[in-house]
Amino acid sequence: MSTVMIIVLIVVVVVLAVGAFVVLNRKRNAGGGHSLKRRFGPEYDRAVARHDGDTKAAERDLGERVKRHGSLQVRPLDPAAREQYSARWNLAQERFVDSPREAVADADRLIAEVAGARGFPDAGHYEDQLDALSVHHATHVHGYRRVHRAALDTTGSEQGPAGTEEMREAMVEARALFDDLISDRHDHSTARSGKHLSGKRSTGITRGGVQHG
């Protein structure tokens, strides 16, 4: 075989190898994106929006969250602690009737406390805690984000119907994450057992609207 033929064969082999590498790399990246989208659901779309539509940047962000917090071991709650947390949430809901802003602040602090008790980063590291929660509770973590923002917002009016409605919706959405946090994987009924306190006073929050009186 001539030297020219050998060179040609080497070039062909190199080109084929490079082409195969590119194809496999694209498939790997595409697969990773689909996997992240399945794992994070609506949180994936929010990450893309926060990165101004840059899908790759959003996926790097989400991938880093999984690396940092994916192996986190969630600690169990004993039944007494679960009941206490449920009672405190119900009190926050009742407080919403007269003091919506204080109620969302209570809810914000309570979620942070329960998350810390379950083994997530503590309340003093909100962003890190939120990232960890997004890995393990992606479907409902946005409720915590909304409640936290409402708790920090001191510019809104409690008397304004739009502001009150936004806070009510934040509380309702955050309740889903709270239920997840106080529940055990195989005991979902327990998570709902303390959802309503007995008594004459309304909780002030329903999925249909804010109750008064």
C-alpha positions, 0 to 999 in steps of 0.5 A: 500500500502506498504512502498516499493511501495510508495517509488517506485512510488515516484521515478517513478514520480520524474524520469518522472518529471525530464525527462519532464523538460529536454525535455521541456528545450531542445525544448525551447533552440532549439526554441530560437536558431531557432528564433535568426537565423531567426531574424539575418540571416547572422549575426547569422552565423557571430556570430557563426564564431566569437565564433569559431563555439560555437553556444551556445556562439553565441546565448548568444551574440545575445540574449544579444543584443536583451535584450539591444536594442530590445525595442529601439524606432527609431526616424523619420527623417524629409524630409530635413534631409533625403535629406541632408544625401542623398546628403552627401552620393552621394558626398562621392561616387563621392570622391571615384574616386580620394580618395577611402580611404577618401570616405570610411571614409566619409561613415563611419562617415555618417552612424554613424551620421545618426544612432545616429540621428535615436536614436541608440547609438551615434558614440562615442560608435561604438561597442554598436551602431553596436550591436543595428543596428544588432538587427534592421538591421541585413541583412545590418549591415555588410556593416557598419562593412566593411566600418568602418574597411576600414576607420581605415585601414591605411596600405592598398594602394589606388593604389592597385586594390585589396584594391580599390575593397574591399573598393568599395564593402564595400561602395556598401554594406554599402549603403544598410544600409544607405538607410534603416536608412534614409527611413521610414517604409512605404516610401521606395521610398523616401529612393531611391530618392536621390541615384544619384546626377545630374551632369557631374561627375561620382559617381565612384561606381557601382555594376559592378566596380569602374568607372574612369574619 
